[in-house]
Amino acid sequence: EMRNTHSPTWLQEFSFMLEQPPIDEYLRLEFIDHSMMGHFRRKGTLGHVDINLTDVINKKRTYESYQLNTYNPLRVELQWRTTD
């Protein structure tokens, strides 16, 4: 959780086990701003990106930048690995 910054840094890693390659599928990353205003909680979206997973499978690894707002870009690295 990030507080009071327009330039958050997420150093998060997620792994997903899939039974088959996600051909013609997209991964949506959506970023929500949870701000406190008085006693009420307000939610706002910072934006989202839809990433074509076919590109990740074909390239085995991608590293892309996406602009969610006027602040810093979102940098996403995705890797496709098989257990063979």
C-alpha positions as CSV (number, residue, x, y, z in Angstrom):
1,E,0.0,0.0,0.0
2,M,1.3,3.4,-1.0
3,R,0.4,6.6,0.8
4,N,0.5,10.2,-0.3
5,T,2.6,9.9,-3.4
6,H,2.2,10.5,-7.1
7,S,5.2,8.3,-7.9
8,P,4.5,4.9,-6.2
9,T,6.9,2.1,-6.6
10,W,5.6,-1.5,-6.6
11,L,8.2,-4.2,-6.6
12,Q,5.8,-7.0,-6.8
13,E,6.1,-10.4,-8.4
14,F,3.2,-12.7,-9.2
15,S,3.2,-16.3,-10.6
16,F,0.4,-18.0,-12.3
17,M,0.2,-21.7,-13.2
18,L,-1.8,-22.2,-16.4
19,E,-2.9,-25.5,-18.0
20,Q,-2.5,-24.2,-21.5
21,P,-0.9,-21.1,-23.2
22,P,-3.2,-18.1,-23.1
23,I,-3.3,-17.5,-26.8
24,D,-5.5,-14.5,-27.8
25,E,-6.0,-13.6,-24.1
26,Y,-5.2,-10.4,-22.3
27,L,-4.0,-9.6,-18.8
28,R,-5.6,-6.5,-17.4
29,L,-3.7,-4.5,-14.7
30,E,-5.9,-2.0,-13.0
31,F,-4.7,0.5,-10.5
32,I,-7.0,2.0,-7.9
33,D,-6.4,5.1,-5.7
34,H,-7.8,4.7,-2.2
35,S,-7.9,8.2,-0.6
36,M,-9.3,9.3,2.7
37,M,-11.5,12.4,2.6
38,G,-12.9,13.2,6.0
39,H,-14.7,10.1,7.3
40,F,-15.6,8.9,3.8
41,R,-13.5,6.7,1.7
42,R,-13.2,7.6,-2.0
43,K,-12.0,5.3,-4.7
44,G,-10.6,6.5,-8.0
45,T,-8.9,4.7,-10.8
46,L,-5.4,5.6,-11.8
47,G,-5.9,3.7,-15.0
48,H,-5.5,0.3,-16.5
49,V,-3.5,-1.5,-19.2
50,D,-4.5,-4.6,-21.2
51,I,-1.5,-6.7,-22.2
52,N,-1.7,-9.2,-25.1
53,L,-0.4,-12.5,-23.7
54,T,0.2,-13.9,-27.1
55,D,3.1,-11.4,-27.5
56,V,4.5,-12.7,-24.2
57,I,4.3,-16.3,-25.3
58,N,6.0,-15.6,-28.6
59,K,8.8,-13.5,-27.2
60,K,9.2,-15.5,-23.9
61,R,9.8,-12.2,-22.1
62,T,8.5,-8.7,-22.5
63,Y,9.4,-5.5,-20.7
64,E,7.1,-2.6,-21.6
65,S,6.3,0.9,-20.3
66,Y,2.7,2.1,-20.1
67,Q,1.5,5.6,-19.3
68,L,-1.3,5.5,-16.7
69,N,-1.4,9.3,-16.0
70,T,0.8,12.4,-16.3
71,Y,3.2,11.1,-13.6
72,N,5.7,8.2,-13.9
73,P,5.2,5.4,-16.4
74,L,4.3,1.9,-15.3
75,R,7.0,-0.6,-16.2
76,V,5.9,-4.3,-16.5
77,E,8.0,-7.3,-17.2
78,L,6.3,-10.5,-18.1
79,Q,7.8,-13.9,-18.7
80,W,6.4,-17.1,-20.2
81,R,8.0,-20.3,-18.9
82,T,7.0,-23.9,-19.4
83,T,7.7,-26.8,-16.9
84,D,9.0,-29.1,-19.6
